[in-house]
């Protein structure tokens, strides 16, 4: 098979809560006639992002074309997870025109790009481009994520201190490997905030890369798909903190799923999540719930105390109206207290 016949793949990376899933959901609803497939990489056995994307209902990306990988970080398990997923997608009929890969918020994209040189992959697919989604509102506040304390500007000028911060390193490594930066949450920024966010991004860029600003992940699909970069052939220009390491871990993070009983008022579950983020080291909450008397599923997404929710699709008749959310936080998070509070069984424990 020659290079012309290779299927283009867009890798969408970005830190926790940056808006990757929202952006991909928008792309799926505006495919421009392309037949798409999506590989969703969850961190841990959670299965939330895939469920959210399957709610799009676009005929050009059927539920069968959304493949979930839920056994760890894709950048760590390329051989075990990624190759079989590609085999499944490439065997689909009718054939897909483009593959979108959503990495987990903790993933390093470079090892995944390097995997496109593998004999089982290189003649069948190519990296059309790596897209890094960043949280503009958090960057304007001096943080790489909305719920992480801003790094002190007076920190000692020792590079090792920066490297010891895994959150900062993940952000920088995702930027370093990108071909396009999507600065999301533009609607939450005034002019000064946008300038601060843009400066943080441009200061981190190791090379000339385009930056687009969007609100609610609404990027033009034609701008995202069809970059034609062939990133696997430009891997040497994507220098990251982890280039000299054989592997890495995510011991600083904890991820678990909490079942959510039917709620009477969406505002109630939103407040519980916001209060939890204030009381615990929670980075991200996302999932869905059933609302009493409502035929639609309530989609919930939170970055720190900032919670959004909306009805995304009707519950299927065959579905159990059981809500669930995935909670991602720093290591040492009190799982039991968080689960009880989310379920409304007790007052928050600080």
N, C-alpha and C positions, 0 to 999 in steps of 0.2 A: 504494500500500500504506500503510495507516495505521499509527500508532505501536504499536497493540496487536499487530499481526502481526509486528513486528520480533523477530528472534531475539536473545535475550540472550547476551552474551559476557562471560566472566570472564577478566580479565587477571591472571596469576600472575607476579609479579616477585619478585626476591630476589637477594641477593648470591651469589657463587660458593660452593657448598657448603652453602647454607642448608637445602636439602632440598626444593626445588620439585618435582623429578621424582618423588621418593618420595611427596610429598603428592598429586600428580596421579594417580599410580599407585593410591593408596588410594581416591581419589574414583572412578576408573574401575571399581574393584572393588565399589563401593558406590553405584551410580548412583540407587538408588531408583526404577528403572523409566524414568528419562530416557534418551533417545537422545542420546548425546554425540558431539561431534567435537572433535579436538584439533589445534591448530596449534603445532608445536614449532619454535622459532627457535634454531638452533645458531649459535655464533660460529665461523665458518670452516666448511670443508667436512668435517664430522666425522661426523654421522649416528649418534650414540650414544644420545641421549635418546629419539629415535623408536624405536630398536630396543628400548630398555628398556620403553617404554610399550606397544609391540606385544606384549610378553610377557604382558600381563594376561589376554588371552583372554576379556574380558567381551563377551557377545553384544550389549550396548547400546552398545558402541563398537568396531566392527570395525576391522581393520587398514586398510581403505580409508578410514576416517574419521580417520585420523591423518596429517596432512600436515606434511612436514618442509620448513623453509626453511633452506637451508645456504649462502647466499651473502652472509653478513654480518649485521650487527645490524639487527633489525627496525625499531628506532627510526630507523635511517638510510635504510632502503630500503623504506619503506611502499608507495610507488607500484609498484615493480617486483615486490615479493614478496607483500605482504599482500592486495591486491585480487584478484589471480588465485587465491590460496589460498581466499579467501572465496567467489569464484565457483564453485570446484570443490566446496566443502562445501555451499553453498546449493542446488546442482543435484542433490544426492544424493537417492536414493529408497530407503527412506522418508525423509522430511525429518527433520532433527535438531531436538531441543528446546533444546539449549544448546551453545555453543562455548566451549572452554577454550583460552586462549592462554598458552603458556609462553614467556616472553621469555628471552633469554640472560642469564647472570649479569651481563653488562656493560651491559645495555640500560637506557635511560631510558624509563620508561613514558609520560611525558607526551606526547611526539610521537605515540605510537601512539593514545592517547586522543583527541588532536586530530584524527587522521585519520578518526574516526567522524563528522566533519562533512562529509567529502568527498561530493559528489553521487552518486558511484558506490556509496556505502556507507550514508549516513545514513538512507535510507528502508527499509533491509533489516535492519540490526543495531543494537544499542545496547549500551553498556558497562554490564552488570549491576553490576559492581563491580571495583575493583582490589585485589588481595590481595597484600600484601608478606610474604614468608616471611623470617624472620630467624633467625640461628644463636644460640640462647640461650646455649650453652656458650661461644662466642667472646665474646659481649657480656659475660658474667660475668667473663671474663678481661681486659676492657678493650679488646677488639678488635672490628672489624666483620666480620672473617673469621678463622677459626681459625689461619691460618698467616701472618698479617701482624703485624709487631711492633706492640705497643700504642703508641698516640699518647702522647707525653710530656705529663703533666699540667702540667708547667712550661713548656710551649711558650709563646713570646711571644704576647701578646694581640693579634696582628695577624690579622684575618680573612683576609687574602690567603694566609696560610700554610695555613689550612684548605682554601681553594679550590684551592691548588696540588696538593693530594693527591687524585688522581682516585678512589681507592678510597673515601675518606671522602665525597667528593661523590656518588658513585653511590649509596652507602647512604642518604645524606640525601635525595637526590632521589627515590629509590624510596619512602621513608617519606612524603615530602611529598605524593606523588600517590596514596597508598593510602586505601582505605575500610575495610580490615580488616587488622590485623597478626596474623600467626600466628607466635608465638614458639615455635620448634621445639626439639627436643632437651631437653625438660623433664626427661627421665629422667637426664640427665647433671648435673643441678643440685641442690645442697642448698638449704636455705631462704635462706641468705645470698646464694648465687649467683643464685637466682631474683630476689631483690630488686635486686641489682646490674643484672642484665639488663633487668628491667622499668624501672628508673630510666633506663637509657640510651635505651630506646625512648621512654618518655614525655617525656623531656627533648627528644627530637628531633621530637616530634609538633607540627606547626604548628596543629592544630585537633583537636577532639574525635573520636577514632577508637577503635573497640573493639579490644582486644588479647586474644587467646585463647592459652593455652599448651597445647602438645601434645607427644607423644613419637612419634618415627618417622613424622612427617607424618600421624598418624591423626586428622584433623579430620573432624567430622561433615559429610558432603556437603551436608546441608540448611542448615548454617550458612555454607557457602562459596558455594553456588549459590542464586540467588534473592534477592540483596540488594536488587535493584530500584533502584539508585542513579541510573542514567542519568548516569554520570560525565562524559560529553562535554558535558553542559549545565552542569557545575559546574567547568569547567576553570580559570576565573579564580581560584578559591580554592585552587588547587594550585600554589603558588609554589615554583620550584626555582632552583638555581644557574644553569641554562642557559637561562633565559627570554629573555635578551638576546642569545643566540648563535644563529646560523643553523644551525650544525651542530657536531659534535664528533667526536673520533676515539678510538681505543683503542690508541694506539701504545705504551702502557705494558704491554701484555699480549701473550703469545705462545701460540698454540694449535696443536697438531699431534697426529696419530694415530700410535700405535705398534702394529703387529701383535704378538700374543702367541701363542707356540707353546703346544701342549698342556702342561699342568702336571701333575705327579704329586701335589702336595700344595697345597691352597689356602693353607695357612699360609705356604708359601714365597713365593708371589707377593705376599701381603699384607705380608710382612716386607720384600721388595724395594721395594715402594711406600713403606712407612713410612720405610725408610732413605733412599730418594731424596728424600723430602720434607724430611728433616733436612739433607741435603747440598746441595740445590739450592733455588732460589726457586720452588717449585711450590705453586700455590694449590689445584689440584683435579685429581683423577684419577677417571675413571669409565669403565666399560665392562664387558666380559665375557670369560670364558676357558673353554676346554674342559679338563676334568679327566680324566686317564687312568682308564678303567674306569667312568666315571660317565655315565649317559645325560642328566643334567640340565646345563643351562648355568649357570655360576658367574657371578653378578652381583657386580661389584666397585665400590665407591664409597669415595673417600678425600677427607678435608678435612685438608690438612696431613698430619701423621703418624698421624692417626686414621683407620684403615681398617676398613671393614665389608665382609663378603661373605656371600652365601648363594646357594643354588640356586633359580633363579626359575622355570624351565620346562624341559621336555625339548627337546633339539635336534630339529628337524624332519629327517625322512629325507632331504629334498632339500638340506638345508643343508650347507655346508662347515663342519666343526668348527674354524673359524678364529676365535680370539679377537682382540680389539682394544680398546685403551683410548684415550681422548682425554686429553691432558695440557694443562693450562692453567697457565701460569706468568708470571712477570714477564719483561719484555723483556730479552733478553740471555741467556736460559736456554740452556745447552749441549745442544742437541737431540741430537747424536750420542751424548754421554755418557749422557744419560737413556735414549735408545732402547736402547743396548747393555746398560745395567744392567737395564732392564725385561725384556729378552730373556734375561738371565742370562749374557751373553757375557763380562762382565768385572766386576771389582770396582768399587765406586762411586768416581767421581772427585769430590772435594769442590770 
